[in-house]
Each structure stands twice: as structure tokens, then as C-alpha cells.
């Protein structure tokens, strides 16, 4: 690409240590990077020593806490003139890496619905109702799939049935 300048970057490692809050000490919201680094190293205690050593070798300032939440699948009220898309309706943990893709699918579907309204083929209420019905079906299917992978691999709480 014209004007694109690539420069060498030092190697780096990304490590996520995750699980339900009861698996970690209380007070992590106020913990320093060094304290979070220690918690991460201790969480890897049953792993080969090199795993903990890698975490301990990191820059303590690079450790930070992220809380992740997921939507609980639900039905939406009958739309009038406002609707939702993306994380506003079906937020999910990043275990599948599909949240942004689902949000773009929402945008495309909503765009087509609004195009029909602008062309006079449908009323706004009917277009939004059809959009929401389809979006809720595929969106919450992905939420459930991401939550199940999160439950299996990251100790995420399961979603209600």
C-alpha cells in the first residue's frame, strides 16, 4: 500500500487467564499490574514451570483486568421506531471471536429492512419486527454457542436454558 511503512516489532506474547470470579481472590478490581501478574502466575501453578516463568517474565504494567459479560437470550418487545443491533442486544464473550461479524450481519439486515421502508414496500413497524425476529434467532444462537465454549474452556457461567 502506498504510504504504508512497516517497521519491525519486538516479539510479544498474549496470555489470558480467565475464569469465574470465585476462582480468583477478591479485590482484583483494585489490584496493580504486579498483583495481577502474580495471580496469573499462581493460576498456572499446575502447568509446566515454563508457563508460570513466562508470565513472571512479563512487564507488570502490561497486566490488566477485563470483565466479560454475555447477554441472556430473551424476546424483544414489539418495535415501534427504535431497534437494537450488535452488543446492544446480543453481547457475547469473545470465545468464538464472532461478535463483530454478527453485528455487521445485523447492520446489513437492518439496512435491507430500512431500504424496503424507504421504497414504500413495508411499514417501519413491520420491517423492524421482521429484522428483530431474524436477528434475535441467529444472534442468540451465537451467544449460546459462545457461552458454551466459554463454559467448557474458561469456566464461564452457563446461560439459563
NUGUGU-740008 format. One record per residue (C-alpha): residue number from 1; x, y, z; residue in one letter; chain. Coordinates in Angstrom, 2 decimals. Each point is the difference from the previous one (the first is absolute). Last residue first. Example, Ala and Ser with C-alpha at 12.3 -4.5 7.8 and 13.67 -1.06 7.14 Angstrom:
2
[2; [13.67; -1.06; 7.14]; "S"; "A"]
[1; [-1.37; -3.44; 0.66]; "A"; "A"]
This chain:
161
[161; [-31.97; -22.82; 29.48]; "X"; "A"]
[160; [1.84; 2.58; 2.14]; "X"; "A"]
[159; [3.49; 0.80; -1.24]; "X"; "A"]
[158; [2.95; -1.89; 1.45]; "X"; "A"]
[157; [2.51; 1.86; 2.17]; "X"; "A"]
[156; [3.31; 0.31; -1.80]; "X"; "A"]
[155; [2.64; -2.48; 1.20]; "X"; "A"]
[154; [2.33; 0.98; -2.88]; "X"; "A"]
[153; [0.09; -3.06; -2.24]; "X"; "A"]
[152; [-3.28; -1.87; 0.34]; "X"; "A"]
[151; [-2.14; 2.85; 1.32]; "X"; "A"]
[150; [1.50; 2.43; -2.51]; "X"; "A"]
[149; [-0.68; -2.46; -2.84]; "X"; "A"]
[148; [-3.58; -0.22; 1.27]; "X"; "A"]
[147; [-0.25; 3.77; 0.31]; "X"; "A"]
[146; [1.22; 0.50; -3.56]; "X"; "A"]
[145; [-2.58; -2.47; -1.34]; "X"; "A"]
[144; [-2.79; 1.60; 2.04]; "X"; "A"]
[143; [0.94; 3.49; -1.21]; "X"; "A"]
[142; [0.23; -1.34; -3.59]; "X"; "A"]
[141; [-3.55; -1.36; 0.21]; "X"; "A"]
[140; [-0.97; 3.30; 1.65]; "X"; "A"]
[139; [1.00; 1.92; -3.09]; "X"; "A"]
[138; [-1.49; -2.46; -2.51]; "X"; "A"]
[137; [-3.51; 0.00; 1.47]; "X"; "A"]
[136; [0.04; 3.56; 1.42]; "X"; "A"]
[135; [1.07; 1.40; -3.38]; "X"; "A"]
[134; [-2.74; -1.84; -1.92]; "X"; "A"]
[133; [-2.82; 1.12; 2.31]; "X"; "A"]
[132; [1.51; 3.45; 0.40]; "X"; "A"]
[131; [0.19; 0.66; -3.76]; "X"; "A"]
[130; [-3.55; -1.26; -0.54]; "X"; "A"]
[129; [-1.34; 2.25; 2.77]; "X"; "A"]
[128; [2.07; 2.94; -1.25]; "X"; "A"]
[127; [-1.41; -0.32; -3.53]; "X"; "A"]
[126; [-3.56; -0.38; 1.25]; "X"; "A"]
[125; [0.26; 3.06; 2.27]; "X"; "A"]
[124; [1.68; 2.11; -2.68]; "X"; "A"]
[123; [-2.73; -0.78; -2.51]; "X"; "A"]
[122; [0.90; -1.98; -3.06]; "X"; "A"]
[121; [0.49; 0.38; -3.75]; "X"; "A"]
[120; [0.12; 3.81; 0.09]; "X"; "A"]
[119; [3.52; 0.19; -1.44]; "X"; "A"]
[118; [1.27; 1.61; 3.22]; "X"; "A"]
[117; [-1.54; -2.83; 2.03]; "X"; "A"]
[116; [1.58; -2.64; -2.24]; "X"; "A"]
[115; [3.37; 1.73; 0.35]; "X"; "A"]
[114; [-0.53; -0.04; 3.77]; "X"; "A"]
[113; [-0.31; -3.79; -0.01]; "X"; "A"]
[112; [3.06; -0.38; -2.23]; "X"; "A"]
[111; [2.03; 2.21; 2.32]; "X"; "A"]
[110; [-1.20; -1.96; 3.04]; "X"; "A"]
[109; [1.25; -3.24; -1.56]; "X"; "A"]
[108; [3.35; 1.56; -0.90]; "X"; "A"]
[107; [0.41; 1.54; 3.44]; "X"; "A"]
[106; [-0.94; -3.23; 1.78]; "X"; "A"]
[105; [2.51; -1.94; -2.13]; "X"; "A"]
[104; [2.62; 2.57; 1.01]; "X"; "A"]
[103; [-0.89; -0.58; 3.67]; "X"; "A"]
[102; [0.29; -3.77; -0.51]; "X"; "A"]
[101; [3.45; 0.44; -1.50]; "X"; "A"]
[100; [1.08; 2.23; 2.87]; "X"; "A"]
[99; [-1.13; -2.57; 2.58]; "X"; "A"]
[98; [1.58; -3.01; -1.74]; "X"; "A"]
[97; [3.27; -0.58; 1.84]; "X"; "A"]
[96; [-1.28; -3.35; 1.29]; "X"; "A"]
[95; [1.06; 0.42; 3.64]; "X"; "A"]
[94; [-0.42; 3.78; -0.18]; "X"; "A"]
[93; [-2.75; 0.18; 2.64]; "X"; "A"]
[92; [-3.31; 1.06; -1.43]; "X"; "A"]
[91; [-2.13; 3.08; -0.34]; "X"; "A"]
[90; [-3.33; -0.66; -1.69]; "X"; "A"]
[89; [-2.19; 3.10; 0.19]; "X"; "A"]
[88; [2.16; 3.12; 0.30]; "X"; "A"]
[87; [2.99; -2.17; -0.93]; "X"; "A"]
[86; [-1.07; -0.02; -3.62]; "X"; "A"]
[85; [-3.33; 1.50; -0.97]; "X"; "A"]
[84; [-2.97; 1.65; 1.64]; "X"; "A"]
[83; [-3.28; 1.49; -1.14]; "X"; "A"]
[82; [-1.94; 3.24; 0.15]; "X"; "A"]
[81; [-3.16; 1.01; -1.87]; "X"; "A"]
[80; [-2.73; -2.14; 1.52]; "X"; "A"]
[79; [1.42; -3.41; 0.71]; "X"; "A"]
[78; [-2.03; -2.67; 1.81]; "X"; "A"]
[77; [1.94; -0.88; 3.12]; "X"; "A"]
[76; [3.05; -2.18; -0.41]; "X"; "A"]
[75; [0.22; -3.66; 0.98]; "X"; "A"]
[74; [2.91; -1.16; 2.12]; "X"; "A"]
[73; [3.43; -1.59; -0.19]; "X"; "A"]
[72; [2.16; 0.96; 2.99]; "X"; "A"]
[71; [2.67; 2.36; -1.22]; "X"; "A"]
[70; [3.61; -0.75; 0.80]; "X"; "A"]
[69; [2.47; 1.70; 2.28]; "X"; "A"]
[68; [3.75; 0.28; 0.08]; "X"; "A"]
[67; [2.02; 1.77; 2.65]; "X"; "A"]
[66; [3.50; 0.99; -1.04]; "X"; "A"]
[65; [2.80; 0.43; 2.51]; "X"; "A"]
[64; [3.41; 1.26; -0.99]; "X"; "A"]
[63; [3.57; -1.25; -0.28]; "X"; "A"]
[62; [2.37; 1.97; -2.26]; "X"; "A"]
[61; [1.37; 2.12; 2.85]; "X"; "A"]
[60; [1.39; -3.18; 1.58]; "X"; "A"]
[59; [2.30; -0.45; -3.04]; "X"; "A"]
[58; [0.19; -3.72; -0.67]; "X"; "A"]
[57; [2.59; -2.42; 1.37]; "X"; "A"]
[56; [-2.43; -1.24; 2.70]; "X"; "A"]
[55; [-2.46; -1.08; -2.71]; "X"; "A"]
[54; [2.70; -1.93; -1.90]; "X"; "A"]
[53; [1.23; -1.58; 3.22]; "X"; "A"]
[52; [-3.53; -1.16; 0.81]; "X"; "A"]
[51; [-0.23; -1.80; -3.35]; "X"; "A"]
[50; [3.60; -1.29; 0.20]; "X"; "A"]
[49; [-0.78; -1.78; 3.29]; "X"; "A"]
[48; [-2.33; -2.45; -1.77]; "X"; "A"]
[47; [-3.62; 0.65; 0.99]; "X"; "A"]
[46; [-1.43; -0.71; 3.46]; "X"; "A"]
[45; [0.98; 3.46; 1.24]; "X"; "A"]
[44; [-1.51; 1.83; -3.00]; "X"; "A"]
[43; [-2.45; 1.87; 2.22]; "X"; "A"]
[42; [2.99; 1.02; 2.15]; "X"; "A"]
[41; [1.65; 1.75; -2.97]; "X"; "A"]
[40; [-3.24; 1.80; -0.84]; "X"; "A"]
[39; [-0.52; 1.12; 3.62]; "X"; "A"]
[38; [3.61; 1.26; 0.12]; "X"; "A"]
[37; [-0.46; 1.98; -3.22]; "X"; "A"]
[36; [-3.24; 1.44; 1.37]; "X"; "A"]
[35; [1.91; 1.20; 3.07]; "X"; "A"]
[34; [2.74; 1.53; -2.16]; "X"; "A"]
[33; [-2.59; 1.72; -2.18]; "X"; "A"]
[32; [-1.55; 1.50; 3.11]; "X"; "A"]
[31; [-3.16; -1.37; 1.56]; "X"; "A"]
[30; [-2.99; 2.27; 0.70]; "X"; "A"]
[29; [-2.50; -1.99; -2.03]; "X"; "A"]
[28; [1.74; -3.18; 1.19]; "X"; "A"]
[27; [-1.42; 0.50; 3.49]; "X"; "A"]
[26; [-1.09; -3.58; 0.60]; "X"; "A"]
[25; [2.39; -2.83; -0.84]; "X"; "A"]
[24; [-0.76; -2.02; -3.12]; "X"; "A"]
[23; [-2.00; -3.16; -0.70]; "X"; "A"]
[22; [-3.18; 1.61; 1.37]; "X"; "A"]
[21; [0.17; 2.57; -2.80]; "X"; "A"]
[20; [-0.60; -2.56; -2.71]; "X"; "A"]
[19; [2.94; -0.76; -2.22]; "X"; "A"]
[18; [2.69; 1.55; -2.09]; "X"; "A"]
[17; [3.74; 0.20; -0.43]; "X"; "A"]
[16; [0.67; 1.58; -3.35]; "X"; "A"]
[15; [3.55; 0.03; -1.31]; "X"; "A"]
[14; [1.19; 2.02; -2.96]; "X"; "A"]
[13; [3.67; -0.41; -0.89]; "X"; "A"]
[12; [2.22; 2.53; -1.68]; "X"; "A"]
[11; [2.86; 0.08; -2.47]; "X"; "A"]
[10; [1.47; 3.39; -0.71]; "X"; "A"]
[9; [-1.45; 1.84; -2.95]; "X"; "A"]
[8; [1.82; 0.69; -3.25]; "X"; "A"]
[7; [-1.31; 2.98; -1.91]; "X"; "A"]
[6; [-2.52; 0.05; -2.74]; "X"; "A"]
[5; [-0.64; 3.27; -1.74]; "X"; "A"]
[4; [-3.14; 0.29; -2.02]; "X"; "A"]
[3; [0.10; 3.14; -2.17]; "X"; "A"]
[2; [-1.13; -1.86; -3.08]; "X"; "A"]
[1; [-1.34; -3.45; 0.81]; "X"; "A"]
